[in-house]
């Protein structure tokens, strides 16, 4: 990790083995790690002072216990992230599932109803949202530095996080080799009404994100319109049908409305995924799309599809 590297360099300077110029302080406007909590041998929490966001952001990372370089999978949360940990580790078996795999799994904390994007205006409810800048510019060098990242990245997420994963992938195509969406709708035209409602339902002003419907910013963040930028990437999408399946009686942290409307929500997701898959097929861009005959918009199904996606995403990362 970086703090150990810095400590070793300081010791070497003291012993006359290195010139002091070997250590470069971070740029004045660079994000800086202010604290690291090693939660266990394969899970760490970084507290990062983000100039873009104007506050300290917690990011938890699942990582191998040993050394060696590895790729990184940025795994985004849904509309209501956990307060003390990602819902991926709270509601699924992501931590034991990735243990022993040669990959960093990067789990940003916070960002309720943010769509992990840079909002055009600060919001009275949410404050300053500059998630795109944080995730694509400030965070990757820190992850690579602290956790031996090799610069090969994938990004994925569920629902809101999956929408955002595709948006970030088309806006920063050089950064990601693979992208995954679990019950996600990567078409901001189809999802516009639901997106604006979800922000307002959490107390935010949806006009502060990309402006009103028809504002060019919506098109500039639309993976369906920018799908050509996905060419050459490994792509995974999954959706249920909204028909109840084997997990309906399990108690999991759900989005509040999903306890009652998880079926209808997934019906809409299914239609959007089908339309997006058709768009990719028209462009002759390969994608793996998993259509489950059952399944609602809920965490137990996302655990299933996380497992199902790993041969695809892990292969792209060389893991």
N, C-alpha and C positions, 0 to 999 in steps of 0.2 A: 504494500500500500504506500501511497505517496508520503505519508508522514514518516514511515520507516526509511524511505529513500532519502528524504531530506535530512533525517537524523544521521544516517550513514555518511552523507556528504559533509555535514558539519563536523563530524568526527574526523573525516579524512582531511579537511581543511586544517583542523587543529594539529594534525600529525604532519602537516606539510606535504601531503600526497596530492592535493588538488589546489588549484588556484581558487580564491574566493569567487571569481567571475563565473565559476561553474554553476552557481545557483542564481537563477533569474527570478526576481519577484514577479508575481502575477501582474498583468496590466491593471491600471487603475480602475478600468471599467469591467474587469473580468469577474465572473462569479467565483466566490471563494468558499471553501469548506471551513465552517466555524466549529464543527464538532463531529466526531465519529463515535457511534455506539456500536460495539461489536456484540450483537444480541446473542449470537452463538457462533460456532466455528464456520458456519456457511450462510450466515445472514447478518448483514450490517445495515445500520441506519446512518445516512449522511445528512447533515444539516447544512444547507447551502445558502449563503447570502447572495441572492439574485438581484443584480442591478435592474434587470428588465422588470421584475415583479415588484421590486421595492420592499422585499421582506425575505425572511428565511424560509426556505422550502425544505421539507423532509422528503428524502428519497430512500427507500429501502431496496437493498440489492441482495438477491440470492446468488451465491457464488460458490465455486469449488473450494474445498479446504486447502488444497495444494496450490503449487505455482503453475506456470505455463500460460501462454497467451490463449485467448478465446474470443469468440464473438459475443455480442450482446443482444438480448431480446428485450425491447422496451414494451412493457405490457401495461396498457392503460385501463383504468377503472371505468365504471358506469356513471350515471347521473349523480349518485349519492355515495361518494367514496367513504371508506371507513375513517374514523377520527384518529385512531392510533396505529392503524396498519391498513394496507391495501385490502380491499374486499377479496381479492384473489387469494390472499393467504388466510383471510378470516373465514371465507365461505367455501373454499375448495381445498383440495389436497396439493396445491401448487408447490408448497415448500417441500414436502417429502417427494413429490413427483420429480422435481428438478434436482434433488440431491443426488450427487454422483454424476450428473451430466456436465459436460465441459462447456458451460455457457454462463454468462452473467444475465440474470433476469432482473430488469430494472423496473421498479414499481414506484412511480411518483405518488406522493400523498397530496390530498386536497384537490381543488378544482371542481367543486360542485357545479354542475350545469355549465361548465366552461367550454365544452367541446374542444378543449386543449388547443385553443387558437388565440391569436392576438386580437383582443377586442379594440374597436376603433375609439371607444370612450370608456373611461372609468365608470364603474357602476356603483350606485349608492348601497346596494346590497352586498356585492361581491368585491368591491374595490378594484384594484388594478389586475386585470387578467392579460398577461403576455406569455401564455403558455407555449406558443409556437417558438418564440425566441428562446425561452428557457430550455425547451426539449431539444431543439435542433442546433443551437449555438452554444449555450452555456453548459449544459449537462454532459454531452458526449465526451469532451476532453477530460472532464473530471472522472467519469466512469472508466475510461481507458487508462487513466493515470493510476487510479487507486486499485483497480481490479484487473489489470493486465489485459484490457481490451485490445483487440487487434485491428479495430477499425471496421470490421464487418458487422453490420447491424441489421436487425429486423425489427418491425414494429407491428403491434397487434392490440386488440382490445375488444371488449364486449359492448354492444349497444352503442351509447354515446362514444365510448372509447374506440370502438371499431370504426365508426364514422370518421372520427378524428384520425385514426391510423391511416386510412386511405387518403384523407385530405393532406396530411403531412407527407405521405409518400409521393403524391403527385406534385407537391410544391417544393419538395427537396429530394428529387429522384436519385441524386448522387449519394445520398446518405444511407439509403436502405436497400438491401438486396432482396428482402422479402417483406410481405405485408399480409396480415390476417385480420379478419373480422368475424366475430362470433355474434350471431343475431344482430348484425349491423346493416345499416342502409347507406351505402356509399354513393348517394345521389342527393345533393342538397336541394334539388328541385322537388323531387318526390317527398323528401323528408322535411320540407320547409315549414309546413304548418305544425307538425309534431315537434320540431326543434324549437320554434318560437313559443309554443305552449309549454314545453318542458322548462324553459328558462323562466317564463312568467310564473309558472306553478311553484318554482322555488324562490320567488320573490325578487327576481332580477328583471331588468328591462331588456327584452330581446333586441331592441333597436340599437343597444349599445354594443352588440357583437359585430354584425356586418351591415348594419343599417336596415332600412325597410325593405320589403320585397321589391325586387327590381333594381336595387343598388348593385352596381357592377361587382362589388365585393363578394356577393353570393356566387356569381359565376366563377370568380377567381379562386374559390375554394371548393369547386364542384368536381369530384373525381370522375363523374360520368362524362363531363365535358372535356376533362384533361386526361382521359384514360390512356391516350397514346403514350403518356409519360410512364405508364406502368409496364411498357414493353420491356422484356428481358428480366423482369422481376419474377420471383416465385410468389404466387398468389393463392391464398386460401380463404374461402368463405363458407359459412355454415348457417343453416336455418332450420327451425322446426316448422310445423304446420299450424300450431295452435291447438291441436288435438291433445288432450291430456294423455300423459304417458306414465312411465313407472315411477317418476320422482315427485308427483304432485303432493304426496302426504309428508314429504320430508320438510323439516323446519330449517330454513336457511335465511340469512339476511337478504331480504328482497327489496327492490324499490317498492315503496308503499303501495302504489297502485297496482303493482304486478301480482300482489296477493289475490286480487279480484279480476284484473284485466290482462293477466299474462298471456292468456290464450288469444284474445283479439289483437293484442300488440304484435304477437308473433305472426298472426295472419298477415298483417301489414308488412312486417319485415320480410316474410316469405315472398310476397309480390315484388318488393323492391329488389331483393337479392336476385330473383329470376330476371327482372328487367336489366339489372347491372351485368349479370352473366351473359345475357343476350348481347349487350353492348360490347363486352369483351370479345365474344365470338365473332361479331361483325368485323372487328378490327383484327381478328386472327391472333389474339393475345391469349395464350394458354392460362388456365386457372383450374384449380381444384375446388369444386363446389359440392359440399356435402348437404344433401337434402334429407333430413330425417322425416320418416312418415308420421312421427308424433313429436311432441315437445312444445312447451310454453316458454315465455320469456323469463327464465329463472336460472338460478345459479347452478343447480345440479346438472342441468343440460350443458351449461358452459364448461363445467368440469369435464364432462364427457368429450366435448368438442375440442377442448384444450389438449386432451390426450390424443384425440384423433388427428389433430393438426401437427403434432410434433414431428413425425417422420418427414413431413413436408417442410416445415420451418427449420427444424434442426438440420435437415440436409443442406438447406441454403446457407446455414451458418457454419457448416463443416463440423457440427457437433454430433 
